[in-house]
Amino acid sequence: MSFTDADLIARVLLHEDHNAFGELVRRHQSPVRAFLTRMTRGDSHLADDLAQETFLKAWRNLQTFRGGSRFSTWLFGIAINEFRSAARQRKELALEDVTGSPPELAEPSAAASSNLRLDLAAALKLLNSNERATVLLCCQNGLSHEEASQVLDCPLGTVKTNVLRGKEKLRRRLSPAYKNYEAT
């Protein structure tokens, strides 16, 4: 029998069930770590540290989860706050507001299909942190614009704008490299 996130949360809150919380971690660890890895521009060690802090804070504050959103939405909110805290301490992660064009990607290789994932990761690094966060939350993790607005604690219109700008920047960076790939 598979328990829902709500069932597991109830077991943790009512019985301090460490196994139930362990199952929540197993379910959500990969998406949270992937999100943080991309937010930290590939620094997997920092992303792992931030993910660990995210789950520790979730454990300590689970009683504040009201169930008005999905558990994953609440968890991504903690994760983005952990990222923002790290960004305040590390200049290279600062939540910049880039208004100009980021630098161009290197010329694509002939084996475009095998490099798509690497090129996408490189293109995501060129987005500013706000655009990167909204694109990752909405496009990779399947959050609605409203959920992303809640996670990022910013207006819905800002989320929509950041998603559109981010996707357009990605499209401009990747489309020249993959116009032949799409034809196959």
C-alpha positions in Angstrom: 0.0 0.0 0.0 1.4 3.4 -1.0 0.8 6.3 1.3 0.1 9.8 0.0 2.3 12.7 1.1 -0.6 13.8 3.3 -0.7 10.4 5.0 3.0 10.4 5.6 2.9 14.0 7.0 0.1 13.0 9.4 2.1 10.0 10.6 5.1 12.2 11.3 3.0 14.8 13.1 0.9 12.3 15.1 3.5 9.7 15.9 6.9 11.3 15.2 7.3 8.5 12.6 10.9 8.9 11.3 10.3 6.2 8.7 7.4 8.2 7.3 9.6 11.3 7.0 12.3 9.2 5.4 9.8 8.2 2.8 9.0 11.9 2.1 12.7 12.6 1.8 13.1 9.6 -0.7 10.2 10.9 -2.8 11.3 14.5 -3.0 15.1 14.4 -2.6 16.0 14.0 -6.3 13.8 17.0 -7.5 15.0 19.2 -4.7 18.7 18.3 -5.3 18.4 18.8 -9.1 16.7 22.2 -8.6 19.4 23.3 -6.2 22.2 22.0 -8.4 20.9 24.1 -11.3 20.3 27.1 -9.1 24.0 26.9 -7.8 25.1 26.6 -11.5 26.3 23.0 -11.1 27.9 23.2 -7.6 26.7 19.7 -6.5 28.5 19.9 -3.2 26.8 23.1 -2.2 23.5 21.8 -3.6 23.7 18.7 -1.4 24.4 20.9 1.6 21.4 23.1 0.8 19.2 20.1 0.2 20.2 18.6 3.5 19.4 22.0 5.2 16.1 22.0 3.4 15.0 18.6 4.7 16.3 19.5 8.2 14.1 22.6 8.2 11.2 20.7 6.8 11.5 18.1 9.7 11.8 20.9 12.3 8.9 22.9 10.9 6.6 20.3 9.5 3.9 21.4 12.0 3.7 24.7 10.1 2.8 23.0 6.8 -0.9 23.8 6.5 -1.8 21.6 3.5 -3.0 24.6 1.4 -0.5 23.6 -1.3 1.3 20.4 -2.3 4.1 19.3 0.0 6.6 19.7 -2.8 5.6 23.3 -3.2 6.3 24.0 0.4 9.6 22.1 0.2 10.7 24.1 -2.8 9.9 27.2 -0.9 12.3 26.1 1.9 14.9 25.2 -0.8 14.8 28.6 -2.5 15.1 30.3 0.9 18.2 28.2 1.6 19.6 29.1 -1.8 18.9 32.8 -1.2 20.7 32.6 2.2 23.7 31.0 0.5 23.6 33.6 -2.3 23.8 36.4 0.3 27.0 34.8 1.6 28.6 33.9 -1.7 29.1 36.6 -4.3 29.0 34.2 -7.3 25.5 33.0 -6.4 24.1 36.5 -5.8 20.5 37.0 -7.1 21.6 39.2 -9.9 19.2 41.2 -12.1 20.8 40.8 -15.5 19.1 43.1 -18.0 21.7 42.7 -20.8 22.3 39.6 -22.9 24.3 36.9 -21.3 27.4 35.7 -23.2 26.9 33.4 -26.1 27.4 29.6 -25.8 30.2 28.0 -27.6 29.6 26.5 -31.0 27.7 23.3 -30.8 29.4 20.0 -31.7 28.3 17.7 -34.5 26.8 15.3 -32.0 24.0 17.6 -31.0 21.6 14.9 -29.6 24.2 13.6 -27.2 25.1 17.1 -26.0 21.5 18.5 -25.5 21.5 17.9 -21.8 24.9 19.6 -21.4 24.0 22.5 -23.6 20.7 23.0 -21.7 22.6 23.0 -18.4 25.0 25.6 -19.8 22.2 27.7 -21.2 20.4 27.6 -17.8 23.5 29.0 -16.2 23.3 32.1 -18.4 19.8 33.0 -17.0 19.6 35.3 -14.0 18.7 33.5 -10.8 15.0 34.6 -10.9 14.5 33.4 -14.4 16.3 30.2 -13.7 14.3 29.5 -10.6 10.9 30.1 -12.4 11.9 28.0 -15.4 13.1 25.1 -13.3 10.1 25.2 -11.0 7.5 25.5 -13.7 9.0 23.6 -16.6 11.2 21.0 -14.9 9.3 20.4 -11.7 5.7 20.9 -13.0 4.7 23.6 -10.6 1.9 26.0 -11.8 2.7 29.7 -12.1 0.6 30.2 -8.9 2.6 27.6 -7.0 5.9 29.1 -8.2 4.7 32.5 -7.1 4.1 31.1 -3.7 7.5 29.3 -3.6 9.4 32.4 -4.7 7.3 34.8 -2.7 6.8 37.1 -5.6 3.8 38.3 -7.7 2.2 36.0 -10.2 2.9 38.5 -13.0 6.6 38.4 -12.2 6.7 34.6 -12.4 4.9 34.6 -15.7 7.3 37.3 -17.1 10.4 35.4 -15.8 9.2 32.1 -17.3 8.6 33.8 -20.7 11.9 35.7 -20.6 13.8 32.6 -19.5 12.2 30.3 -22.1 12.9 32.9 -24.8 16.6 33.2 -23.8 16.9 29.4 -23.8 15.2 29.2 -27.2 17.6 31.8 -28.6 20.6 30.0 -27.2 19.6 26.5 -28.1 17.7 26.8 -31.4 20.7 27.6 -33.7 22.5 24.6 -32.3 19.5 22.2 -32.6 17.7 23.2 -35.7 19.2 20.2 -37.5 18.4 18.0 -34.5 14.7 18.9 -34.5 14.5 17.8 -38.2 15.6 14.3 -37.5 
